Amino acid sequence: MALYQNHPNPFNSATAIPYILSETGPVTLEIFDILGRKVMSRDEGYKGAGYHTALFSAAGLASGVYFYRIKGAPFPQTKRFVVLR
């Protein structure tokens, strides 16, 4: 599995999060604040192996640094993004 940096970053309203799965399975997008609290979790459904993009809307999030994680492979990966209002 490979998790890539979202683009654009920083962003105001929406961003794209590209990732590659090495095997077919369920995928979940999780967003955490700077203190490590989960602020959102979204089921992306059952995805096949290959390249995918999760679209994320920051509606309801304040400006700041957040972390995103894609769970859907033997090990989750985490990256950082910035929301600017």
C-alpha positions as CSV (number, residue, x, y, z in Angstrom):
1,M,0.0,0.0,0.0
2,A,1.1,3.5,-0.7
3,L,-0.5,6.7,0.7
4,Y,0.4,9.9,-1.1
5,Q,0.3,13.5,0.0
6,N,-3.1,15.2,-0.6
7,H,-3.4,18.0,-3.1
8,P,-3.9,20.8,-2.8
9,N,-2.2,21.3,0.6
10,P,-3.0,23.6,2.4
11,F,-6.6,23.7,1.3
12,N,-9.8,25.5,2.1
13,S,-12.8,23.4,1.2
14,A,-11.8,20.2,-0.5
15,T,-8.8,18.0,-1.3
16,A,-7.9,14.8,-3.1
17,I,-6.0,12.0,-1.3
18,P,-4.4,9.5,-3.7
19,Y,-3.5,6.0,-2.6
20,I,-2.6,2.6,-4.0
21,L,-3.8,-0.7,-2.6
22,S,-1.8,-3.9,-3.1
23,E,-4.9,-6.1,-2.4
24,T,-8.6,-5.9,-2.6
25,G,-10.5,-5.0,0.6
26,P,-12.5,-2.5,2.6
27,V,-11.1,1.0,2.9
28,T,-11.7,3.6,5.7
29,L,-10.5,7.2,5.7
30,E,-9.9,8.6,9.2
31,I,-9.1,12.2,10.1
32,F,-7.4,13.2,13.4
33,D,-6.7,16.6,15.0
34,I,-3.3,17.7,16.2
35,L,-4.1,16.1,19.6
36,G,-4.7,12.7,18.1
37,R,-8.5,12.8,18.5
38,K,-10.4,11.2,15.7
39,V,-12.7,14.0,14.2
40,M,-14.0,11.9,11.3
41,S,-14.2,8.4,9.9
42,R,-15.6,7.6,6.5
43,D,-16.1,4.2,4.9
44,E,-14.8,4.4,1.3
45,G,-16.3,1.0,0.5
46,Y,-14.7,-2.2,-0.9
47,K,-11.9,-1.3,-3.3
48,G,-9.9,-3.4,-5.7
49,A,-6.1,-3.5,-5.8
50,G,-4.7,-0.5,-7.7
51,Y,-4.7,3.4,-7.7
52,H,-7.6,5.2,-6.0
53,T,-8.4,8.8,-4.9
54,A,-10.5,9.7,-1.8
55,L,-12.1,13.1,-2.1
56,F,-12.3,14.9,1.2
57,S,-14.4,18.0,2.2
58,A,-13.2,20.0,5.2
59,A,-16.7,21.3,5.9
60,G,-17.1,21.6,9.7
61,L,-13.3,21.6,10.4
62,A,-11.6,24.7,11.8
63,S,-8.3,26.0,10.4
64,G,-5.4,23.9,11.6
65,V,-3.2,20.9,11.1
66,Y,-4.8,17.5,10.8
67,F,-3.7,14.0,10.0
68,Y,-5.3,11.5,7.7
69,R,-5.1,7.8,7.6
70,I,-6.2,5.2,5.1
71,K,-7.0,1.8,6.6
72,G,-7.4,-0.9,4.0
73,A,-4.1,-2.9,3.8
74,P,-2.1,-4.9,6.3
75,F,-0.8,-1.7,7.8
76,P,-2.3,1.8,7.9
77,Q,-0.3,4.8,6.8
78,T,-0.7,8.4,8.1
79,K,0.0,11.8,6.5
80,R,-0.6,15.5,7.4
81,F,-2.6,18.2,5.9
82,V,-3.5,21.8,6.7
83,V,-6.9,23.4,6.5
84,L,-6.9,27.2,6.0
85,R,-10.1,29.3,6.4
